[in-house]
Amino acid sequence: MTTANPTNSLAVEDLGSAAQRDRRKRILDATIALASQGGFDAVQMRAVAEKADVALGTLYRYFPSKIHLLVSALHREFERTETALRDKPVEGDTTADRVITVLKRTTRGMQSDAQLTEALTRAFMFADASVAAEIHQVGMLLTSMLTHAMYPEGHEVTDEDVQIARVIGDVWLSALVGWVTGRNSAAETGQQIEVAVRLLLRD
């Protein structure tokens, strides 16, 4: 039987039954719905528990805090994006073109739901060491999305490729924070991303 770590969220692989996995899915569905309606402030643990139809104590066993919950929701949104990207080849003649295509597509998707993006991005910004495992999962998934865009199937990805993808991911998240906080427009965000990618990936 799975024992919850009080400082980490329970990931799908931690859950032993279909009922537990369904409960986790309902919790994240409720979180995303509340965030889409009212942003970061609308995601309150009691409201999430009520919307997901779980006891408040159960919610805390799955996700120790609101930040754990929202960062896990960000991870699931990236999972959906990665699945969609893998369904068809990424367009672009060069490595940089393909990465820019992926990031712009992901950015447009997030900017289309400004309240949700504000909530997920703020949670990522506010995360401390207690959310390290969830942050790591988000970073690994984003890196995987980018290396997939950089190279076709069958290409051996080097440690340097991974490091470059991580830097690009950090730049992208920083640009997204700038948009969420009103420092940059959507167009400026896209331009920042493209400049950074072309500097790092000179084919």
Secondary structure in CASP SS format (residue, H / E / C, confidence):
PFRMAT SS
TARGET T0000
AUTHOR 0000-0000-0000
METHOD secondary structure of the structure
MODEL  1
M C 1.00
T C 1.00
T C 1.00
A C 1.00
N C 1.00
P C 1.00
T C 1.00
N C 1.00
S C 1.00
L C 1.00
A C 1.00
V H 1.00
E H 1.00
D H 1.00
L C 1.00
G C 1.00
S C 1.00
A H 1.00
A H 1.00
Q H 1.00
R H 1.00
D H 1.00
R H 1.00
R H 1.00
K H 1.00
R H 1.00
I H 1.00
L H 1.00
D H 1.00
A H 1.00
T H 1.00
I H 1.00
A H 1.00
L H 1.00
A H 1.00
S H 1.00
Q H 1.00
G H 1.00
G C 1.00
F H 1.00
D H 1.00
A H 1.00
V C 1.00
Q C 1.00
M H 1.00
R H 1.00
A H 1.00
V H 1.00
A H 1.00
E H 1.00
K H 1.00
A H 1.00
D C 1.00
V C 1.00
A C 1.00
L H 1.00
G H 1.00
T H 1.00
L H 1.00
Y H 1.00
R H 1.00
Y H 1.00
F C 1.00
P C 1.00
S C 1.00
K H 1.00
I H 1.00
H H 1.00
L H 1.00
L H 1.00
V H 1.00
S H 1.00
A H 1.00
L H 1.00
H H 1.00
R H 1.00
E H 1.00
F H 1.00
E H 1.00
R H 1.00
T H 1.00
E H 1.00
T H 1.00
A H 1.00
L H 1.00
R H 1.00
D C 1.00
K C 1.00
P C 1.00
V C 1.00
E C 1.00
G C 1.00
D C 1.00
T C 1.00
T H 1.00
A H 1.00
D H 1.00
R H 1.00
V H 1.00
I H 1.00
T H 1.00
V H 1.00
L H 1.00
K H 1.00
R H 1.00
T H 1.00
T H 1.00
R H 1.00
G H 1.00
M H 1.00
Q H 1.00
S C 1.00
D C 1.00
A H 1.00
Q H 1.00
L H 1.00
T H 1.00
E H 1.00
A H 1.00
L H 1.00
T H 1.00
R H 1.00
A H 1.00
F H 1.00
M H 1.00
F H 1.00
A C 1.00
D C 1.00
A H 1.00
S H 1.00
V H 1.00
A H 1.00
A H 1.00
E H 1.00
I H 1.00
H H 1.00
Q H 1.00
V H 1.00
G H 1.00
M H 1.00
L H 1.00
L H 1.00
T H 1.00
S H 1.00
M H 1.00
L H 1.00
T H 1.00
H H 1.00
A H 1.00
M H 1.00
Y C 1.00
P C 1.00
E C 1.00
G C 1.00
H C 1.00
E C 1.00
V C 1.00
T C 1.00
D H 1.00
E H 1.00
D H 1.00
V H 1.00
Q H 1.00
I H 1.00
A H 1.00
R H 1.00
V H 1.00
I H 1.00
G H 1.00
D H 1.00
V H 1.00
W H 1.00
L H 1.00
S H 1.00
A H 1.00
L H 1.00
V H 1.00
G H 1.00
W H 1.00
V H 1.00
T C 1.00
G C 1.00
R C 1.00
N C 1.00
S C 1.00
A H 1.00
A H 1.00
E H 1.00
T H 1.00
G H 1.00
Q H 1.00
Q H 1.00
I H 1.00
E H 1.00
V H 1.00
A H 1.00
V H 1.00
R H 1.00
L H 1.00
L H 1.00
L C 1.00
R C 1.00
D C 1.00
END
